[in-house]
């Protein structure tokens, strides 16, 4: 008798990738094998993202495309998890009657407990209006694929930025107990992982809801003690919650990498206020100055939205000037698009598409020059590279500052630390020669 099979379709952020990896591992622990094609799987799970309208439309299209599969093979189990699953599951069940279950990340452990007997238990999951499943005692497991891994440490978000749907779909912030996280990291390391990234929609607020009110600095110190773990990263940070205590922890703990993503989103106070970001440009500038003073060789990245409702040419110029003066290692820039269900969607989307694109391109061109200049400072330096895989005939890995490095060598390098002298620097990657 052949093994039952699964197929998982994932879109969205690193949290979704970590949740899917945990689901894969658990299904395989229960005797399931990956299907050669989605259409041949016994269990099909869509792990969904709805941060943008386009992502939600994509999820709906993918889910609708499974109607034919359900008609041909009524026994196939179709489940939907992630941000697409809102509070009204009965409405989802009416729209997509061919789906057998809609469940949240918190219910994943309980869903997995049903996997060996899915065929007999489908009615208990399908079309639930509200979750009657309590969180089980077992902790979520992280992405164990490769040399690096994502480890969720806090779910949900309490910030309610005016453009963001995440708090409405993932709920309020819920921190995982530190002992569970440390155990997950230790388990990953025992299977060959050497670098972990601690994840949260707002990772800096970790622990505020725990009984002992430990914070991210405390958690970093505990994870730091896991033997044979070489590197620790965390994202995504929020400027209003980045504390001096956390900055000091990054500076003091050798395994914590000198690379932080600190989304600014806009460089104008009025736009930040409309976005409900909870800080000013002056606060952000002061925070960056403190971070760079305390963390030598800090690599700082950020996120920016251009064309937010009401953003004038002058307000965009303020953002452009902030980026030019702060000189980030990398900038992730996106043109604003309305997201139904958010506060900003009620505002007039009054920046024309061609103007949004002009601003986006201006930021990208600025950042390309800045990144090229920053990376040029690596020329002639020997850096430590954690090698992840082989790409187009060269080994590929990253520095502690998250710079992508390529080098050639005949030995096998995945999962090892290499000393590489940089001989070429582009805006997005470095190339070097292995040093013995």
QUIFEN-V264574 format. One record per backbone hydrogen bond with DSSP energy under -1.0 kcal/mol. CO is the residue of the C=O (numbers start at 1). NH is the residue of the N-H. Records with the same first field share a line. If there is no record, write none. Layout:
CO->NH ; NH
This chain:
4->33
5->42 ; 43
6->35
7->45
9->47
13->17
14->18
15->19
16->20
17->21
18->22
19->23
20->24
21->25
22->26
23->27
24->28
25->29
26->30
27->32
28->31
33->6
37->40
38->41
42->77
43->7
44->79
45->9
46->81
47->11
48->83
52->56
53->57
54->58
55->59
56->60
57->61
58->62
59->63
60->64
61->65
63->66
64->67
66->70
67->71
68->72
69->73
73->76
77->44
78->100 ; 101
79->46
80->103
81->48
82->85
84->86
87->89
88->92
89->93
90->94
91->95
92->96
96->99
101->80
105->108
107->111
108->112
109->113
111->114
114->117
115->118
117->121
118->122
121->124
122->125 ; 126
125->128
147->194 ; 195
149->197
150->143
151->199
153->176
155->174
161->164
162->344
165->169
166->170
171->157
174->155
177->181
178->182
179->183
180->184
181->185
182->186
183->187
184->188
185->189
186->190
188->191 ; 193
189->192
194->230 ; 231
195->149
196->233
197->151
198->235
199->153 ; 154
202->205
203->206
205->208
207->210
210->213
215->219
216->220
217->221
218->222
219->223
220->224
222->225
223->226
226->229
231->196
232->257
233->198
235->200
236->203
238->241
243->247
244->248
245->249
246->250
247->251
248->252
249->253
253->256
255->232
257->259
258->299
260->301
261->237
264->266
265->305
268->272
269->273
270->274
271->275
272->277
273->276
275->162
280->284
281->285
282->286
283->287
284->288
285->289
286->290
287->291
288->292
289->293
290->294
291->295
295->298
299->260
300->329
301->262
302->332
303->265
304->334
306->336
308->311
312->316
313->317
314->318
315->319
316->320
317->321
318->322
319->323
320->324
321->325
322->326
323->327
330->302
332->304
334->306
339->342
343->346
344->347
348->350
352->356
353->357
354->358
355->359
356->360
357->361
358->362
359->363
360->364
361->365
362->366
363->367
364->368
365->369
366->370
367->371
368->372
369->373
370->374
371->375
372->376
374->377
375->378
376->379
378->381
381->422
383->420
385->418
386->398
387->415
389->396
391->394
394->391
395->407
396->388 ; 389
397->405
398->386
399->402
403->399
404->430
405->397
406->432
407->395
413->416
416->387
418->385
419->435
420->383
421->433
422->380
424->431
429->426
430->406
431->423 ; 424
433->421
